[in-house]
Amino acid sequence: MICHLLAVDGGGSKTALRLSALTESGPIPISEHTLGPSSLTQQGEHAYALLSEAITQQLTSHQLNPAQCAVAIGVAGSGNPHLKAGLEQALSFCPHLKITSDAHISLLGANRGEPVNCLAIGTGSVATRLEANGDITLLGGWGFPIGDQGGGAWLGMQAVRALIRSYENNESNPLTLTLATSLGSQRAAILTWLKQADACAYAALAPLVLSHAQQGCSVSCDILQRGGQHNEQLVKDCCKNNDLAIVFLGSLGQYYQSRLSLPWQARCIIAQGDALDGATRLAHQLAGEHHDS
């Protein structure tokens, strides 16, 4: 009998888990944990191992066997059937399992499962829309580096490009001076950093872009302006043919929302939940399906 729900949000910078007890009045959260990144696209088999170990640890620490828990995972990269199948195999010990995208669980959490436009801007960037009939539209979310424009990894990549230009032109600015202290100021050091850099490493540089922009660094301001243009277009593509409310989620969501053009800002509402709320909702539905069958 299913008595617990485990919600998992796996992204390019972190993985969040929430275990809830399933009661007659609904799910009651009892623990939350945050781990490293688990994007299937970026971390691959390491993500399989991280998620498997994290779920096993949660079950063990609460003396649960897998059959007692409905597990819903929203993870970046699950749109790739091969990667999703690999994760399903790694988690085959979970009999009640639902794997979907991190964008999907963000959408379900943003407005408590009600129709809405959702922009999730964190390491990456993606727009989703939930219609009244249950249809879901997905825009963006192609992954880094081909997509995710305006997201944290994209901001970090633009910052590194600025560092390279600064090196080649023998120029400097506040952002690149700061980057040079951690990435290196010479070609060999920069190349060494680039060799090991993934989306998470690039996204870790995004706060530097934000902080230097606040201090008036023109290079940082230009990067953020271009990021804002990308996200404005994403909002337009998602929201232009409907009158649903708009919700922003993710570590960069509020930053970009506050800089939207006024007509779009007028449609924005406060998020009613987050990705873990959406995953918990999915796990609850999964538990109900198994109870009814």
C-alpha positions as CSV (number, residue, x, y, z in Angstrom):
1,M,0.0,0.0,0.0
2,I,1.3,3.4,-0.9
3,C,1.7,5.6,2.2
4,H,4.3,8.1,1.1
5,L,5.1,10.4,-1.9
6,L,8.6,11.3,-3.1
7,A,9.0,14.3,-5.3
8,V,12.2,14.9,-7.1
9,D,13.3,18.0,-9.1
10,G,16.5,17.3,-11.0
11,G,18.2,20.2,-12.8
12,G,21.5,21.4,-14.2
13,S,22.7,23.0,-10.9
14,K,21.0,21.0,-8.1
15,T,18.6,18.2,-7.3
16,A,15.8,18.7,-4.7
17,L,13.8,15.9,-3.0
18,R,10.7,16.1,-0.8
19,L,9.2,13.2,1.0
20,S,5.6,13.5,2.1
21,A,3.3,11.3,4.1
22,L,0.1,10.5,2.3
23,T,-2.9,11.2,4.7
24,E,-6.6,11.4,4.2
25,S,-6.3,15.2,4.0
26,G,-3.5,15.1,1.5
27,P,0.3,15.0,1.4
28,I,2.1,16.2,4.5
29,P,5.8,17.1,3.8
30,I,8.2,15.4,6.3
31,S,11.7,16.0,4.8
32,E,13.5,17.9,2.1
33,H,17.0,17.5,0.8
34,T,19.2,19.2,-1.8
35,L,22.0,17.5,-3.7
36,G,24.2,18.2,-6.7
37,P,23.1,18.5,-10.4
38,S,21.3,15.6,-12.1
39,S,20.5,16.8,-15.6
40,L,20.4,13.7,-17.8
41,T,21.8,15.7,-20.7
42,Q,24.8,17.1,-18.7
43,Q,25.5,14.5,-16.1
44,G,24.4,11.3,-17.9
45,E,25.1,8.1,-16.0
46,H,26.3,10.1,-13.0
47,A,22.7,11.5,-12.8
48,Y,21.4,7.9,-12.8
49,A,23.6,7.0,-9.8
50,L,22.9,10.2,-7.9
51,L,19.1,9.9,-8.3
52,S,19.2,6.1,-7.4
53,E,21.3,6.7,-4.3
54,A,19.2,9.7,-3.2
55,I,15.9,7.8,-3.5
56,T,17.3,4.7,-1.8
57,Q,18.7,6.9,1.1
58,Q,15.3,8.5,1.6
59,L,13.5,5.2,1.7
60,T,16.0,3.6,4.0
61,S,16.1,6.6,6.4
62,H,12.4,6.5,6.8
63,Q,12.2,2.7,6.9
64,L,10.1,2.4,3.7
65,N,10.2,-0.2,1.1
66,P,9.8,1.0,-2.6
67,A,6.3,-0.4,-2.9
68,Q,5.1,2.0,-0.2
69,C,6.2,5.1,-2.1
70,A,5.0,6.8,-5.3
71,V,7.9,8.5,-6.9
72,A,7.6,11.4,-9.3
73,I,10.7,12.8,-10.9
74,G,11.0,15.9,-13.1
75,V,14.4,15.9,-14.5
76,A,16.2,17.9,-17.2
77,G,17.0,15.8,-20.3
78,S,14.1,13.4,-19.9
79,G,12.7,14.4,-23.3
80,N,15.5,12.2,-24.8
81,P,13.9,8.7,-24.9
82,H,17.3,7.0,-24.6
83,L,18.3,8.9,-21.5
84,K,14.8,8.5,-19.9
85,A,15.0,4.7,-20.5
86,G,18.4,4.6,-18.8
87,L,17.0,6.3,-15.8
88,E,13.9,4.0,-15.7
89,Q,16.3,1.1,-15.7
90,A,18.4,2.5,-12.9
91,L,15.2,3.1,-10.8
92,S,13.6,-0.2,-11.7
93,F,13.4,-1.0,-8.0
94,C,10.7,1.6,-7.7
95,P,7.4,-0.1,-8.8
96,H,5.4,3.2,-8.6
97,L,7.5,5.6,-10.7
98,K,6.7,8.6,-13.0
99,I,9.5,10.3,-14.9
100,T,8.9,13.6,-16.7
101,S,10.7,16.8,-17.4
102,D,11.6,19.5,-14.9
103,A,9.6,21.9,-17.0
104,H,6.5,19.8,-16.6
105,I,6.6,19.7,-12.8
106,S,7.3,23.4,-12.7
107,L,4.2,24.0,-14.8
108,L,2.1,21.8,-12.5
109,G,3.4,23.5,-9.4
110,A,3.2,27.1,-10.7
111,N,-0.6,27.5,-10.4
112,R,-1.6,24.4,-8.4
113,G,-2.4,22.4,-11.6
114,E,-4.6,25.2,-13.0
115,P,-4.2,26.7,-16.5
116,V,-1.2,29.0,-16.7
117,N,1.8,30.2,-18.7
118,C,5.0,29.2,-16.8
119,L,8.5,30.6,-17.4
120,A,11.2,28.6,-15.6
121,I,14.5,30.5,-15.8
122,G,17.4,28.9,-13.8
123,T,20.4,27.2,-15.2
124,G,18.4,26.9,-18.4
125,S,15.2,28.6,-19.8
126,V,11.9,27.0,-20.8
127,A,8.3,28.2,-21.3
128,T,5.3,25.9,-20.8
129,R,1.6,26.4,-21.0
130,L,-1.2,24.4,-19.4
131,E,-4.6,24.7,-21.1
132,A,-8.0,24.2,-19.5
133,N,-8.4,20.9,-21.4
134,G,-5.1,19.6,-20.0
135,D,-3.0,20.2,-23.2
136,I,0.6,21.2,-22.6
137,T,2.7,23.3,-24.9
138,L,6.5,23.4,-24.5
139,L,8.8,26.1,-25.9
140,G,12.5,26.3,-25.4
141,G,14.2,23.8,-23.0
142,W,16.5,22.4,-25.7
143,G,19.4,22.3,-23.3
144,F,22.7,24.0,-23.1
145,P,24.5,25.1,-25.2
146,I,22.2,24.9,-28.2
147,G,19.3,26.4,-26.2
148,D,18.6,27.8,-22.7
149,Q,19.3,31.4,-23.9
150,G,19.1,33.9,-21.0
151,G,19.5,31.1,-18.4
152,G,22.3,31.0,-15.9
153,A,24.5,28.8,-18.0
154,W,24.0,31.1,-21.0
155,L,24.9,34.1,-18.9
156,G,28.0,32.4,-17.7
157,M,29.1,31.5,-21.2
158,Q,28.7,35.1,-22.3
159,A,30.8,36.2,-19.4
160,V,33.6,33.7,-20.4
161,R,33.4,35.0,-24.0
162,A,33.8,38.5,-22.6
163,L,36.9,37.3,-20.7
164,I,38.4,35.8,-24.0
165,R,37.7,39.1,-25.9
166,S,39.3,41.0,-23.0
167,Y,42.4,38.7,-23.2
168,E,42.8,38.9,-26.9
169,N,42.3,42.7,-27.1
170,N,44.4,43.4,-24.0
171,E,41.4,45.2,-22.4
172,S,39.7,44.8,-19.0
173,N,36.5,45.6,-17.3
174,P,35.2,44.8,-13.8
175,L,33.6,41.5,-14.8
176,T,36.5,40.1,-16.7
177,L,39.0,41.2,-14.0
178,T,37.0,39.1,-11.5
179,L,36.7,36.2,-13.8
180,A,40.4,36.2,-14.5
181,T,41.2,35.6,-10.8
182,S,39.2,32.3,-10.8
183,L,39.4,31.1,-14.4
184,G,42.8,32.4,-15.3
185,S,44.2,35.3,-17.2
186,Q,46.2,33.4,-19.8
187,R,45.3,31.2,-22.7
188,A,46.5,28.0,-21.2
189,A,44.6,28.5,-17.9
190,I,41.4,29.5,-19.7
191,L,41.6,26.5,-22.0
192,T,42.1,24.2,-19.0
193,W,38.9,25.7,-17.4
194,L,37.0,25.4,-20.6
195,K,37.9,21.7,-21.0
196,Q,36.2,20.8,-17.8
197,A,33.3,23.3,-17.8
198,D,29.7,22.1,-18.0
199,A,26.4,23.9,-17.7
200,C,26.7,23.9,-13.9
201,A,30.1,25.5,-14.0
202,Y,28.9,28.2,-16.4
203,A,25.8,28.8,-14.3
204,A,28.0,29.3,-11.2
205,L,29.3,32.5,-12.9
206,A,25.9,34.0,-13.4
207,P,25.8,35.7,-10.0
208,L,29.0,37.6,-10.9
209,V,27.2,39.0,-14.0
210,L,24.3,40.1,-11.9
211,S,26.4,41.7,-9.1
212,H,28.7,43.5,-11.5
213,A,25.7,44.8,-13.5
214,Q,24.3,46.3,-10.2
215,Q,27.6,48.1,-9.8
216,G,27.4,49.6,-13.3
217,C,29.7,47.3,-15.3
218,S,28.7,47.9,-19.0
219,V,29.7,44.4,-20.1
220,S,27.6,42.8,-17.5
221,C,24.7,45.1,-18.3
222,D,24.9,44.2,-22.0
223,I,24.9,40.5,-21.3
224,L,21.8,40.8,-19.1
225,Q,20.1,43.0,-21.7
226,R,20.6,40.3,-24.3
227,G,19.4,37.7,-21.9
228,G,16.3,39.8,-21.2
229,Q,15.6,40.1,-25.0
230,H,15.7,36.3,-25.3
231,N,13.3,35.8,-22.4
232,E,11.0,38.5,-23.6
233,Q,10.7,36.6,-26.9
234,L,10.1,33.4,-25.0
235,V,7.3,35.1,-23.1
236,K,5.8,36.4,-26.3
237,D,5.9,33.0,-28.1
238,C,4.2,31.3,-25.1
239,C,1.7,33.9,-24.2
240,K,0.7,35.9,-27.3
241,N,-2.3,33.7,-28.3
242,N,-3.9,33.3,-24.9
243,D,-5.0,35.4,-21.9
244,L,-3.8,33.0,-19.2
245,A,-1.8,34.4,-16.2
246,I,2.0,34.3,-16.4
247,V,4.2,32.8,-13.6
248,F,8.0,33.0,-13.4
249,L,9.9,30.3,-11.5
250,G,13.6,29.6,-11.1
251,S,16.6,31.4,-9.6
252,L,16.5,34.1,-12.4
253,G,12.7,34.2,-12.8
254,Q,12.1,37.2,-10.6
255,Y,15.0,39.2,-12.1
256,Y,13.6,38.8,-15.6
257,Q,10.0,39.2,-14.6
258,S,10.7,42.6,-13.2
259,R,12.3,43.7,-16.5
260,L,9.5,42.5,-18.8
261,S,7.7,45.1,-20.9
262,L,4.6,46.4,-19.1
263,P,1.9,44.6,-21.0
264,W,3.4,41.2,-20.0
265,Q,4.1,42.3,-16.4
266,A,0.4,43.1,-16.0
267,R,-0.4,39.5,-16.6
268,C,2.1,38.1,-14.1
269,I,0.9,36.6,-10.8
270,I,2.8,35.3,-7.8
271,A,3.7,31.6,-8.1
272,Q,1.3,29.4,-6.2
273,G,4.0,26.6,-5.9
274,D,7.2,25.3,-7.3
275,A,8.6,22.3,-9.1
276,L,8.5,20.1,-6.0
277,D,4.9,21.0,-5.5
278,G,4.3,19.9,-9.1
279,A,6.1,16.6,-8.6
280,T,4.2,15.9,-5.4
281,R,1.0,16.5,-7.3
282,L,2.1,14.0,-9.9
283,A,3.1,11.4,-7.3
284,H,-0.3,11.9,-5.6
285,Q,-2.0,11.2,-8.9
286,L,0.2,8.1,-9.4
287,A,-0.8,6.8,-6.0
288,G,-4.4,7.3,-6.8
289,E,-4.1,5.4,-10.1
290,H,-2.5,2.4,-8.3
291,H,-5.2,2.6,-5.5
292,D,-8.0,2.5,-8.1
293,S,-6.4,-0.3,-10.2
